[in-house]
Amino acid sequence: MTENSVSVSPRADWLYELKKSYTRPEDLLSALQLDASAYADDIKARQLFSMRVPRPFVQQMNIGDPNDPLLRQVLPLVDEFRVEPGFHKDPLDEQSSPANGLLHKYHGRVLLILQGGCAVNCRYCFRRHFPYDELTISQRQIDDTLDYIKQNPEVNEVILSGGDPLMAKDERLHKLVRELEALPQLTRLRIHSRLPVVIPSRLTDGLLTSLTQSRLQVVLVIHANHANEISNDLSAALKKWHNAGIHLLNQSVLLRGVNDSSEVLCRLSETLFRANVLPYYLHQLDKVEGASHFEVSDDKAQQLWLDMTQQLPGFLVPKLVREQARKPSKTAIMPDGLTT
């Protein structure tokens, strides 16, 4: 990987890094020594979905490479203006829920969209049209969520999602963990977050202490799509969390031009395992409007998965799945004759 000159804070303060994120495509391209004038039509796609890219993530990109797989995930492209049949603003039909921010799709689990917005705006995000600006989860709504869980005793796991739940400060997360563990029916807390990948300093000692002191089993599911996203800082932080007893998993999205080769996917699995993270899911793209240029066909996805099974031990092969609206679980996309 080519060294680049993108500076980050020596204080390793995640809020500072968040504040210093690139929000103008021109500035990001300049940092990577790419000619912004060549992207004039692409930059217009920022009006469809704003751009935000933290500098630690940009540090993992290759200077001067317009096809860098990390850059492709975050740079607005003119392809986003294409309207394709079957692609929708709300592909998973999530914008209605029993309480603001609460989704109850799967047996035994509820998902709480704790915090609107993310540290990075991935161009393939299936919630890119979600009204984050309208989503502010108040303490009263948290109380409503706790009441909802009490009324559904089969629920034993809470999944924190977003946006990105780790956009919430440690103090708020600490309070929520204490409130959740007070419900005897709950046994697990799962946190889905891309934030540690793009700003590794988000994995603070304070948050780790709060989670390890909980009676709940805690699972952190990070979201990395390419081995180049696993920085040395991230690996060090993940090792610390693993050693403290936090279960670490990864989920990826299969993306054309980013990770749609067995070589890239195998390297991702091997790199994750060296960082004490188990590959969990490889998702087919959710068909969200504006992201059709990332789509990989099911036939190719299945062949890639088969190729991975030939090259990796089974525990390093993620499940190939698709999430569908109103389905009771994720749908496995297995080649004919095979099952999970």
Number of C-alpha atoms within 10 A of each C-alpha: 9 11 10 16 12 16 12 17 12 6 9 15 15 23 14 12 22 22 13 16 20 19 17 15 23 16 13 24 20 13 19 20 16 17 13 15 11 9 17 14 12 18 19 16 20 19 9 14 17 18 22 23 26 23 22 25 23 25 22 21 23 20 21 16 13 15 12 16 21 22 22 18 20 21 23 25 21 16 15 21 15 12 13 14 9 10 15 18 15 18 18 17 12 16 15 10 12 11 14 19 23 25 19 18 16 14 12 15 20 21 20 22 22 26 20 21 20 20 25 25 22 24 24 23 21 20 23 22 16 18 11 16 8 8 17 14 16 11 11 9 15 20 12 16 22 15 12 16 23 15 10 12 13 13 19 18 22 20 21 22 20 24 25 21 23 25 21 12 12 18 11 11 18 17 11 15 17 16 13 22 16 13 15 11 16 22 16 17 22 20 21 21 25 23 24 23 24 28 25 25 20 23 20 16 14 11 16 17 13 16 23 15 10 15 15 20 16 19 18 21 21 22 22 22 25 22 19 19 23 22 20 11 14 20 20 14 19 24 16 17 22 16 10 13 14 18 18 24 19 23 21 22 25 25 24 17 16 20 20 18 19 18 13 15 25 23 15 23 25 18 20 24 18 13 21 20 23 22 25 21 21 21 22 22 23 24 24 21 24 27 26 23 16 23 19 16 11 15 12 12 25 16 15 20 23 15 17 21 17 11 13 14 9 10 13 20 24 21 19 25 19 18 18 15 13 11 11 12 14 15 14 16 20 19 15 7 5 7 8 7
